[in-house]
Amino acid sequence: MAGFFKRRPAQGTPAPQAEPKPRRRDFNELKPDPDKIGISGSVPFVRLPDPTTLFADRAARLSEAAPGHPLEAYLRFVAEVARAQAQVQAATRATGQPAALPDAADLALRSEHGMPPLSRHSLEADRGFDACLLALLDALDLATAPEASAAARASLRAASQEDRRDLALQVFEGALPVDRIAECVFVSAALQIRLAEQAARLDTKVLKPVADGVCPCCGGAPVASVVVAWTPADKARYLSCSLCGTYWNHVRIRCTACGSGEGISYYGLDEISKDVQVETCTTCHSYIKHLHQHRAPGLDPVADDIATYGLDLKIAEEGFRRAGLNLLFVI
């Protein structure tokens, strides 16, 4: 792909000139192969976020990636957003007033019907969201940020509480208004704080798969695919939620958008990163970043997705569309 853009075939899949295509298997038959990908025994379905470290670690990773990067100014801006998220999260935790979970009856009903426990109704009922958003806006140091960022903060401050809540609902549902993208970054950051707090207190035993590319906690889209190194999930593949930060297990060599196990390939560009690839699907022509966190534990889905934007530019030239969503870097 464009010369130095290297094609890396999916592990365990036949080369194009191999024997005739095997029968199409049911999705439920597609399981990780422990002998090929280093998994032994069962792995946890989900790993809930730790809000006490999530945002501070992300801010550190963004600051580390920024110096000399073509997107240095933006990486530093998002690092400031993550720093402010960590500050607001810590202040909220200190007051003993984290975001409340839906009541037990609602959680049970949603679980029974295979729906994520957190929904737009959770956001509508969250009385602390607006205060969280305003606290985030106050915590941000935008002295070196683009003028558009300062204007977006001023616009949100001047808006009514109802307008801010309506915008948050649109972001939650993935319907970001084009004319308010700059404001959506701040709203997304506040949503991540509240939803990470809620997701962290869910019972993992009742969480169930929802659909391909859908977070089992909040229904959000994934930022990226991550090969982890946790015990007992060493080299298992997880998707990372763009909203609440939950990781959920996903079969390797299977499209996160359409669920197809055919036509999956991996591409990488060592000049950009040796530990981040692009997974493409020729069935639906989508792609998602594939982070080898087991080789580089410091990789962060949000930070390293932005830092490897060059991969997006390259793969877009081949006609693939992005399947993941980074709410702090809408492209």
Secondary structure, DSSP 8 states (H G I E B T S, - for coil): -TTTSEEEE-TT---TTSSS------GGG----HHHH---S---SEE---HHHHHHHHHHHHHHH-TT-TTHHHHHHHHHHHHHHHHHHHHHHHHT-------HHHHHHHHHTT--S--HHHHHH-TTHHHHHHHHHHH---TTS-HHHHHHHHHHHHS-HHHHHHHHHHHHTT---GGGHHHHHHHHHHHHHHHHHHHTTS-GGG----STT--TTT---EEEEEE---TT-TT-EEEEETTT--EEE--SSS-TTT---SSEEEEEETTTEEEEEEEEETTTTEEEEEEETTT-TT--HHHHHHHTHHHHHHHHTTT-EE-S--TTS--
